[in-house]
Amino acid sequence: MRKFITMLAIAATLPMAAMADDDDDDDMKFGMAGLLSAKNKHDLEPIQLSAGMPLTSEPWVLKSGSYYEFEIQGDGSQELALVGPEFFRAIWIDEIVVEGLEIRPLGLDSIEFDEAGEMEIGFIALKPGSYYIKIPGSTGETQRLAITIE
């Protein structure tokens, strides 16, 4: 009978030990919004869309499962577009904001600025790999943004 009670006491404490182990992962817990929680949000360097100017100062390195926001700032010096279909298919776009209007697209292939303006894109990085966004038809490295999702 004593062995049975001892085994029962040990069995009852095992779930408590598993729950105590989960408490060490506080930085992985999100609020009610899950992946969209403020704890999971990161701001990226803006993309500068200007004739002959580099898009950014350095490549982006993203973490799969993290939420990111970035701005695209077009100065209107030239009609310019950005393409990156493989990158846009490796992320989930939460919203695109243009002059206070929020757009929630199902997908995206490219973006074009006919005149000066700004837009902000919020997304969750999903599929690990190497990607890019670039000005179509350009061959210069400064007209291309390398993106890695880890």
N, C-alpha and C positions, 0 to 999 in steps of 0.2 A: 504494500500500500504506500509506503514511504517513497519508493522509486516512482510510482505513478504520480504522486503529488509533485515530486521534484521535476519530472518530465513535463508535467502540465504547467508548472511555473516557468520553466525555460521556454516552452512553446509560446506562452503568453507574452514574454518579453521580446521575442524575436521581431515582431512588427514594430515595436517601439524603437529598436536599434536601427532598423531600416529607415524609419522616419527621422531619427536624429541625424543620420548620415546625409539626408537630403537638405538639411539646414545650412550646409556649407556652400551651397550654390546660389547665394543671394543675388549675385550679379546676373544670373541667368533667368531670374524670375521677373516677369512683366506684370503690369497692372491689368485692369479689366480690358484694356485695348489690345493685349497680347503683343504681337510684333509691331503694332503701330504705337506702342507706349513711348513716352518721352525718354525713358531710360535707354531705348533701343535706337534713338534718332541721332544721325550724324550729318553735319553740313559739309558739303564738298566745295572745293574752289570753283568759283564761277567760270563758265566758258565765255571767252571774249570773241564775239563774232565780228571781225573787222578785216577789211581787205589787207592782205599781206602780213597780218599779225598772228602770233602763236595763239592757239586755242586756250592753252593753260600753261603754267610754268613747269608742271611735272605730271607724270602718269597717275592715274587713280588706282589704288589697291583697296578693294572692297571685301567685306566679309559676308559670306552667304548667310541669309537670315536677318541681316541688319537693314534698318530703314535709313535711307539717304535722301537729302534734298540738295538741289543745285539750281543755280540760275544760269540762263543763257542771256547774255547782254549783247544785243546787236546795235552798232553805232550808225547804221544806215549808209556807210561809205560805199556799199555795193550790195546788190541783191545776192544773198548768200544762203546756202542750205547746209544742213548736216544730215548725213546718212549713217546708219549703223544697225541694220536689220538684225544681225546676229546678237548684238548687245541687247537691243530692245526685246528680243525673244528670250533672253536669259534673265530678265527681271519682270517683276509684277509692278505695273505703274498704278500708283494710288490716285494721283491727280496731276493735272497740268494747270497752272494758274497763269492767265494772261489778262492783264489789266483788271484784276479783281474777279474775273470770270473763272470758275472752277470747271475743268473738263475732266471727266473720268472715262478715259478711252479703254477699249478692250485690247488694243494693241497699237503699235506705232512702228513706222518704217523710216520716216524722215521728217524733218522740220525745215521750214524756209522762212527767212525774214526778207520781206520786200522793202522794208523801211526800218528806221530805228525803233527799238522796243525791247522789252524784257519779258521773259517767261520763267516760271519756276516749275520744276518737275520733282515730285516726290515718288520714291519707289522702294521696293524691297529687292535686294540682290538675291537671286535664287540659284542659278546654275553655275557652278565653278568652271572657270576657263579663262582664256585670253580673248579679248574683244577690242573693238575700236569704234570711235565715232570720228568721221572725217568730212571735210568739205568735198563734195563729189567732183571728180575730174582733176583734183589736185594730187600732186606727187610728193610734195615737201613734207618732211616729218613734223614741222610746226603746224601744219594744217590737218594734223591727225592726233587724236587723243587715245593713247593706249590705256586699256582698262583690264585689270585682272580681278576676277572674283575668286577668292580662296574658300 
